[in-house]
Amino acid sequence: MADSIEAEQRGTHAAATLHVDGSGLGRVGARPGLGRYIASLWSYRSFIVFDSRSRIAGAASTNALGRIWMILNPILDGAAYFLVFGVLLQTGRGIENFIAYLIVGVFLFRYTSQAIANGSRSISSNLSIVRAFRFPRATLPIASNLRELLLFLPTLAVMIVLILVIPPFEHITWRWLLLVPLLALQTLFNLGLSLLLARVVARWADVANLITFGTRIWLYFSAVFFSVQRFEHVPALVTAMHLNPMYCALDIARQSLLYGANADPMRWIVLLAWTALLLVVGTVVFWDAEESYGDER
């Protein structure tokens, strides 16, 4: 009996001296470092692609015309703008090939406005997922922007066809290839702004309504349906528009697709600068609030 008690005591002392290395442990749900956070997004690429494609299919299944609306919506918008601004207000006077000018503006601006509107709500509209699972929250605005890109590609094809078939007929040149880097920059710009606004909307949901209003104002300052030359007598306004990233994107597209000319290099520089700035600031600001998404307000 004494021997068994002594053995138990030896076992107790041995257990008491057991050491556990806790250096690799951390608080559940803690925000990782920025570098590790960005690197972890690659592990969720399958989820990002699946979420994007499944939501496209789900949205299309709710309408009788399905994905045809992806093409009809910008065409109807363009027709409405042409009626109001081209026919009634005559804002197209002095603009060569105004119909194609308007088509490029409406289609490309709509892509950015849709991407930002949906990207900014990517957290607030998915709170059930955010509260139920642990994953990098940035995957949601990334998936939202990928979804908008996939939706825009057939619309882009329609835009190109319209430019080619509506007189005066445009001719394909090597400058049309500039649409590829332009679309890449515009998509990254959309993502950076979506990340920034997603944090704000996640904290204050009412801001989403202000974004809709702000986008409408932005439309008028991007020369979608008029030429910036109309305001040559107001140099400050012209300068402000030249610093507008969406005006730069539209001008690059129009010069490349419609006029067979090289856009002013400053258009590329301004667009690239805005894209880099928003990607960096948007990523940092979004990551900084990683732990707070899904909290009850």
C-alpha positions in Angstrom: 0.0 0.0 0.0 2.8 2.4 0.9 4.6 1.5 -2.3 1.5 2.4 -4.4 1.1 5.8 -2.6 4.8 6.5 -3.1 4.4 5.7 -6.8 1.4 8.1 -7.1 3.4 10.9 -5.5 6.2 10.4 -7.9 3.7 10.5 -10.8 2.2 13.7 -9.4 5.6 15.4 -9.1 6.5 14.3 -12.6 3.2 15.8 -14.0 3.9 19.0 -12.1 7.2 19.5 -13.9 5.6 19.2 -17.4 6.3 22.4 -19.4 4.2 23.5 -22.4 5.5 25.9 -25.0 2.8 28.6 -25.5 4.8 30.9 -27.7 2.8 29.8 -30.8 -0.6 30.3 -29.1 -2.7 33.4 -29.5 -6.1 34.8 -28.6 -8.9 33.2 -30.6 -9.9 35.6 -33.4 -6.9 37.9 -32.9 -5.9 40.0 -35.9 -2.7 38.7 -37.5 0.1 40.9 -38.7 -0.6 42.8 -41.9 1.9 40.8 -44.0 0.6 37.5 -42.7 -3.0 38.7 -43.2 -2.4 39.5 -46.9 -0.6 36.2 -47.5 -3.4 34.3 -45.9 -5.9 35.6 -48.5 -4.3 33.3 -51.1 -5.4 30.3 -49.1 -9.0 31.4 -49.6 -8.8 31.9 -53.4 -11.2 28.9 -54.0 -13.8 30.4 -51.7 -13.4 33.8 -53.4 -14.0 32.4 -56.8 -16.8 30.1 -55.7 -18.6 32.9 -53.8 -18.4 35.2 -56.9 -19.7 32.7 -59.4 -22.4 31.3 -57.2 -23.8 34.7 -56.4 -23.9 35.5 -60.1 -25.8 32.3 -60.8 -28.2 33.0 -57.9 -28.9 36.6 -59.0 -29.5 35.5 -62.6 -31.9 32.8 -61.6 -34.3 35.3 -59.9 -35.1 37.1 -63.2 -36.9 35.8 -66.2 -34.3 37.2 -68.6 -31.4 36.1 -66.3 -28.0 37.3 -67.3 -29.4 39.3 -70.3 -30.0 42.1 -67.8 -26.3 42.5 -67.4 -26.2 43.7 -71.0 -29.6 45.4 -71.1 -29.1 47.7 -68.0 -26.1 49.7 -69.3 -27.7 49.9 -72.8 -30.9 51.3 -71.3 -28.9 53.7 -69.1 -27.0 54.9 -72.2 -30.2 55.4 -74.1 -31.7 57.4 -71.3 -28.6 59.6 -71.0 -28.5 60.1 -74.8 -32.1 61.2 -74.8 -31.7 63.7 -72.0 -28.2 65.0 -72.5 -27.6 64.3 -76.2 -31.1 65.2 -77.6 -32.7 67.5 -75.1 -29.7 69.3 -73.6 -27.4 69.0 -76.6 -24.3 68.3 -74.5 -22.8 66.3 -77.3 -22.3 69.3 -79.6 -18.7 69.4 -80.7 -17.9 65.9 -79.6 -16.8 63.6 -82.4 -18.8 60.3 -82.5 -20.9 61.3 -79.4 -22.9 58.1 -79.3 -19.7 56.0 -78.9 -18.3 58.6 -76.5 -21.4 58.2 -74.4 -21.4 54.4 -74.6 -17.8 54.2 -73.3 -18.6 56.6 -70.5 -21.8 54.9 -69.3 -20.4 51.4 -69.5 -17.1 52.0 -67.7 -18.5 54.3 -65.1 -21.3 51.9 -64.3 -18.7 49.1 -63.8 -17.0 51.2 -61.1 -20.2 52.5 -59.4 -21.6 48.9 -59.2 -18.3 47.5 -57.8 -18.1 50.2 -55.2 -21.7 50.1 -54.2 -21.7 46.3 -53.7 -18.1 46.2 -52.3 -18.9 48.7 -49.6 -21.8 46.5 -48.4 -19.8 43.3 -48.5 -19.4 43.1 -44.7 -22.7 44.7 -43.6 -24.7 42.4 -45.9 -23.0 39.2 -44.9 -23.0 39.6 -41.1 -24.4 36.0 -40.6 -21.3 34.6 -42.3 -19.0 37.0 -40.5 -20.3 36.0 -37.1 -20.4 32.3 -37.8 -17.0 31.6 -39.3 -13.4 32.6 -38.9 -11.7 33.8 -42.1 -10.0 36.9 -43.4 -12.8 39.4 -43.8 -11.1 41.0 -46.8 -12.2 37.9 -48.9 -15.7 39.4 -49.0 -14.9 42.7 -50.7 -12.4 40.9 -52.9 -15.1 38.3 -53.9 -17.6 41.2 -54.5 -15.2 42.9 -56.9 -14.4 39.7 -58.7 -18.1 39.2 -59.1 -18.5 42.6 -60.6 -15.6 42.0 -63.0 -17.1 38.7 -64.2 -20.4 40.5 -64.7 -18.7 43.3 -66.6 -16.8 41.2 -69.1 -19.8 40.3 -71.3 -21.0 43.9 -71.0 -17.5 45.0 -72.2 -17.9 42.8 -75.2 -21.2 44.4 -76.0 -19.7 47.9 -75.6 -17.0 47.0 -78.2 -19.6 45.6 -80.6 -21.7 48.7 -80.3 -18.7 50.9 -81.0 -17.9 48.9 -84.2 -21.5 48.7 -85.6 -22.9 52.2 -84.8 -21.9 54.8 -87.3 -19.4 56.4 -87.7 -17.8 53.0 -87.6 -14.6 52.8 -85.6 -11.6 50.7 -86.7 -9.6 48.4 -84.5 -6.1 49.5 -83.8 -3.3 48.3 -81.6 -4.3 50.9 -79.0 -7.4 48.8 -78.3 -5.0 46.5 -76.4 -4.6 49.3 -73.9 -8.0 48.4 -72.6 -6.5 45.4 -70.8 -4.1 47.3 -68.5 -6.8 50.0 -68.1 -9.4 47.5 -67.0 -6.8 46.0 -64.6 -6.1 49.4 -63.0 -9.8 50.2 -62.8 -10.5 46.9 -61.1 -7.7 47.4 -58.5 -9.0 51.0 -58.0 -12.5 49.6 -57.3 -11.1 47.1 -54.9 -9.1 49.7 -52.9 -12.0 52.0 -52.6 -14.3 49.1 -51.7 -12.0 48.0 -48.8 -11.9 51.5 -47.5 -15.7 52.0 -47.7 -16.5 48.5 -46.4 -15.0 49.3 -43.1 -17.0 52.6 -42.9 -20.3 51.0 -43.8 -19.7 48.1 -41.5 -19.5 50.7 -38.6 -22.1 53.1 -39.9 -24.6 51.4 -42.2 -26.3 54.7 -43.1 -23.2 55.7 -45.0 -24.2 53.3 -47.8 -26.9 55.8 -48.8 -24.4 58.6 -48.9 -22.2 56.5 -51.2 -25.1 56.2 -53.7 -25.5 60.0 -53.6 -21.8 60.6 -53.9 -21.5 58.3 -56.9 -24.2 60.3 -58.7 -22.3 63.5 -58.1 -19.1 61.7 -59.2 -20.9 60.8 -62.4 -21.3 64.5 -63.3 -17.7 65.3 -62.6 -16.4 62.5 -64.8 -17.4 63.9 -68.2 -19.6 60.8 -68.9 -21.9 62.7 -71.3 -20.2 65.9 -72.0 -16.7 67.2 -72.9 -14.4 68.8 -70.3 -13.7 71.5 -73.0 -17.1 73.0 -72.1 -15.5 74.4 -69.0 -12.3 75.8 -70.4 -13.3 79.2 -69.0 -13.1 77.7 -65.4 -9.5 76.4 -65.1 -9.9 75.2 -61.5 -12.8 72.9 -62.5 -10.8 71.6 -65.5 -7.9 70.8 -63.2 -10.1 69.1 -60.7 -11.6 66.9 -63.4 -8.1 66.1 -64.7 -7.3 64.8 -61.2 -10.5 62.7 -61.1 -9.4 59.1 -61.6 -12.7 58.1 -63.4 -12.3 61.0 -65.8 -8.8 59.7 -66.5 -10.0 56.1 -67.1 -12.7 57.3 -69.4 -10.4 59.6 -71.4 -7.8 56.8 -71.8 -10.6 54.5 -73.1 -12.0 57.0 -75.5 -8.7 58.1 -76.9 -7.7 54.5 -77.5 -11.0 53.1 -78.8 -12.5 56.0 -80.6 -9.9 58.5 -81.7 -6.9 56.3 -82.4 -4.7 58.6 -80.2 -2.5 58.2 -77.2 -4.0 59.6 -74.1 -2.1 62.2 -72.2 0.5 60.3 -70.0 -0.8 62.3 -67.0 -4.0 60.3 -67.3 -2.2 57.1 -66.7 -0.1 58.7 -63.9 -3.1 60.1 -62.1 -5.1 56.8 -62.3 -2.1 54.7 -61.2 -1.4 57.1 -58.3 -5.0 56.9 -57.1 -5.1 53.1 -57.5 -1.9 52.6 -55.5 -3.0 55.0 -52.8 -6.4 53.5 -52.3 -5.1 49.9 -52.4 -2.6 50.7 -49.6 -4.8 52.9 -47.5 -7.9 50.7 -48.1 -6.0 47.5 -47.1 -4.5 48.9 -44.0 -7.8 50.6 -42.8 -9.8 47.4 -43.5 -7.3 45.2 -41.8 -7.1 47.5 -38.7 -10.7 46.7 -37.9 -10.5 43.0 -38.7 -11.5 42.0 -35.1 -14.5 44.3 -34.9 -16.5 43.1 -38.0 -19.6 41.3 -36.9 -19.7 42.9 -33.5 -23.2 44.0 -32.2 -23.7 47.7 -32.5 
